Amino acid sequence: MDFLMSGLAACGACLFTNPLEVVKTRMQLQGELQAPGTYRRHYRNVFHAFITIGKVDGLAALQKGLAPALLYQFLMNGVRLGTYGLAEAGGCLHTAEGTLSPVRSAAAGALAGVMGAYLGSPIYMVKTHLQAQAATEIAVGHQYNHQIFPPQSWKVALVAAMVSGIAVVLAMTPFDVVSTRLYNQPTDAQGKGLMYRGLLDALLQTARIEGIWGMYKGIGASYFRLGPHTILSLFFWDQLRTLYYMYTK
């Protein structure tokens, strides 16, 4: 569960931070092995880079490399935090007297970090290649012409649906947990709930007593239920729309 929870949490953050990763990649490649003042600066600062990329490459370019970025975050952070969590749960971080050992904690953290970085490195390379791809007038660094899927491929819809499934689960699981508890709570003779006064009360009680992770109980089952549902719904919707336009034009 530690692997899944930490990986999904990192993916949720990645959806918002990936545009910054695109900007960072472009700015780091700008002027590669060229003396200052001898090259054209396409990106003067972070804000200028956002505007330039959105104007020339389109707003969608700010999410370039999102699929490998999500996979990288899930794999790296899932392995890193999950491995450390397992070491902690197994008592490997404590001495025989039961006190926390700084040396063991540092060693476990270092080992977990190395494992996560090693497994995530190939995916990070693909992510970097995709995020560096740009229109000729604002291109920096070497330009790889990767094309993961052909245009209009059903695989594009499939990957997009898988990514959206993560976002949906992260956003909706707290409400799903609360709705389950509201429906399942005991009631008095008038049918009034005995544990929760309503949606907001259920959210507040759960967060206060069980903590933030209590809001995400069953998230693994939710994704394996909601994920395929979202994937198949969007996939069939895209395919039906393609067929409709194919035979009506």
Disulfide bonds with the S-S distance in Angstrom:
none
